[in-house]
Amino acid sequence: MASNRKLPLAAGLVLVVTLIAIGCATSPLGRRQLVLFPDADMAVMGAQAFDQMKTQVPLSENASTNAYVDCVAQAVTAALDGPRSNRAWEVLVFDDESANAFALPGSKIGVHTGLLEVAVDQNQLATVIGHEVAHVLSRHSNERVSTGTAAQLGMVAVQEALSANVPSAAAQQTMALLGLGAQVGIILPFSRTQESEADLVGLDLMARAGFDPQASVQLWRNMARHAQAKQSEAGGAPPEFMSTHPSHGTRIANLEKRVPEARKLYEAARAQGRRPRCSP
């Protein structure tokens, strides 16, 4: 009887291991990834999410702001190579005071007006847009969905095994602990890894587009000051290990190490005539 109770857990774990084996991919920086879904499916999901965003957040009606953001975004995406090099990216500015931007599978880019108060010139804005596009290039959305799917399958298998072997209240408490464990041990660390990866991939991308990579360091210093002001209003920030983003100090240090190599890409781009001139 006891052996039968172990079957749901064993079957669930076998399924998770199988998915990991068949979904193994490699990021632009050589990191192993779990990618389970076709890029075409992710593009549909990205386009749907973008359309939904349009219905929930008003668009900026400032023509010069829209032209400025589009100028920077098109310059960044023009530096892409491979399958995405000839794709047209839809770029929209959302009238939102948060210092945020995003890029989605399906060649979608959104920039909040609040970001323009922190990213104060074209090079700093290119840093953010390059970072967000790098998430798409690195298939991070696919990786997050895939990791979440595998984690959910594993949690279901454990829950079934626990419910068959321990009292309900104890099972719920254990699941709560395992849920936190899965989040801290799997999901959040991947998110920090993805953010750090997007910083470096995005830095190279913006440099290849002809934007000054040194601006990335100043951009994140600006972000740090902005975040500190917001955190003081909200009562502080969580420790880095409980955050989906690296600390500002960590990402600045990583970028500073990468800037010399990115500068070579920048100088080569400038020599090839890539000299963006975007102004608000």
N, C-alpha and C positions, 0 to 999 in steps of 0.2 A: 504493500500500500504506500509506504514511504517513497519507494522508487517512482511510483506513478505521479506523486506530487511534484517530483523534480522535472517531469517532462516539459511543462510550460516554460520553465526557466531555461532548460537546455535548448529547447526548440527556438526560443527567442534569441538566445545568445548565438546559436548557429546562424540564424537569419541575419543578425547584425554583422557577424564576421564575414558572411558571404557578401553582403552589400559593400562592406569596406574593401573587400578583395576586388570586386568588379568595378568599384567606383573610384579607384585610385588614380589621381592625376598629379600634375606638377605645376606649381605656381611659376610666375616669371623669374622669381629669385631662387628657384630650385627646391622649394618646400613641397613636401608631399601633401596632397589634399584629398578629401573625400568629396567627389562630385558625381552625383547620381542622376541629374536631370539634363536632358538635351538643352543646348543653348537656345534653340528655337522656342522651347517652352518657357525658358526664363525671360526671353524677349517679350513674349506675350504677357507674362506676369508683370514685367516692368512697365509696359505700355498701359496696361490696365490700372496699375497703381498711379501712374502719371496722370491719366485721365481723371482718376478719383481725386487726386490732389488739386486739379484745376477746379473742381466743384466745391472744394472745401476752403481753399485759401484764395483771396482775391489776387489778381495779377496787377503788376505795376503798370500804370498808364504813362509813366515818364519816358518819353521817346529817347532822350539822350542816355538815360540809364540803361534802357533795353539795348540800345545800339552798342554801348560800351561793353556790357556783359557779353553780348553776342560776339563782339570783336575778339575778346580774350578767349572765349570758349571755342570759337571757330579756329583761331590760331593754334590752340592746344590740340584740338582733334585733328587738325591738318598734319600734325607731326606723327600721327599714328601710322603704323605699318601693318602688313599682314591683312587678314580678312576684313578688319574694320577701317582700313585706310581710305576707302572710297564711299563710306557711309555718310549720309547726311544726319547730323545730330539736331534734334529739336531742343532749343534753348529758351527757357522762360524765366522771367524775374517775378518772384512772388512778393507781394506787399506784406512782409512779415518782419517784425523788429528783431527777431532772433538772428544771431550771427551764424548762419547755417547755409549749407549748400548740399546738393546730392546729385549723383548720377545713377541711372538705372539701366539694367539690360534693356535692349531695344533702342539704344542710342538716344537717351533722354537726359537732359541736364536742367536742374532747377537751382536758382540762386535766390536767397532771401535778401531783401533790401537792407536788413540789419547787418549783413556781412560787410557791406560796403563802408560801414563806419569803422571796421576793424582792419579789413584789407584795403589799405588806403591808396594803392596804386596798381597799375596793370600787372606788375611782377608778383605782388602779394596775392592778388586775385587769381592769377595763373597758378600760384602754389596750391590754392584751395581747389580750383577746378581740376588741376592735374591730379591731385590726391583723390578726388571723387571719381574721376575717369579711371584711375588706376584700380579702384575697387572693381569696376566692370571688367577691365582687362584681366585682372587676376581671378575673376569668376568668384568673388567673395560672396555674392548673394547666393549663388548656387551652392557654395560650400556651407553657408549658414543653414540654408534650407535642408541640405543633405545631412549635416551634422544633427540638426534638430530632429529630422525624421529617424535617424539611427538611434539617437538618445531616447526618443519617445518609444520606439519599439523595445528598447532595452528596459525602460521603466515599466512598460506594460507587462513584460515577462516577469520582472521581479515582483511586481504587485500581485500577479496571479499566484506566484509561488508563496509569497508572504500570506496572502489571504487564505491559503490552504493549510498553513502551518502555525499561524499565530493568531491570537484574538484580534478582532477588528480594530479596536482602539490602538493596540500596540502596532498593528500593521500600518495604520494611518500615520502614527508618529514616526515610524521607521521610514515610510515613504517620504514624509516631509524632510527628514534628514538626508535621505538619498537624493531627493530633488535638489536640495541646496548643494549637496556634494556634486551632482552632475553639472549644476550651473557653474560652480566655482572651479570644478576640476576639468570641465570640458568646454562648455559654451563660452564663458567669459574669457579664458585664456586664448581661445581661438580668435575672439574678437580683438583682443589686444594685439595678437600677432598680425591679424589682418590690417589693423590700423597702422602698425609700424611698417608693414610691407607696403601699404599704399603710400606712406610718406616717401619711401625711397623710390618706388616705381614712379610715383607722381613727380618727384623731383627730377628724375631723368627725363620724363616726358616734357615737363615745362621747359627744361633746358634745351631739349631738341627743338622746341618750338621757337627758341630765341628769346626766352625770358630769363632774367638774371636769377640763378639759383640761390645766390646769397640772400635774396629777399625772403626765402623760406624761413630762415632763422628769425628775422625780424617779425615776420608774420606770426609765428608761434609765440614770440615774446608779447606781441600785441594781444594775441588770444589769451595768454596767461594773465595779463593785466585785466582783460575783460572778464575772464572767468573768476578771478579773485573778487572783483567787484560784485559779480552776481552771487558768488558763494557767501560773501559777507552778508548779503541781503537774505540768503536762504539758510544761514547758520552753518556754513562749512561744507566740505566735500568729503566723499567716502575715500578710504585709503586706496592706493593704486591697485592692489590685488583684488578689490571688489568692484573695480571699474571696468567698463568696456573699452576705455581709452588709456593709452599710456599717460603718465604724468607729463606735463608740459616740459619739465626739466629733462626727462628721459628722451622725449622726441626731439628736443632741441639739440641735445648732445649727439644723438644718432644722425641728425641732419648735418651738423657741423662736420662730422667725420666723412660724410658723403659728398659734401659740396665741392671739394677739389676735383673729384672725378666728374661730377656733373658740370663743372665749369668748362671742362674740355669739350663736352657735348655742346654747351652754350657757345663757345668760341667757334666751333665747327659750323654750327647753325648760322651764326652771324656771317661767317665767311661765305656761306651759301646763299646769303641774301635774306635770311629769315630775321627780320627786324620789326616786330610788331609795334604799331603805333596806335594804341587804344587809349582813349581818354574819356572820362565821364562828361 
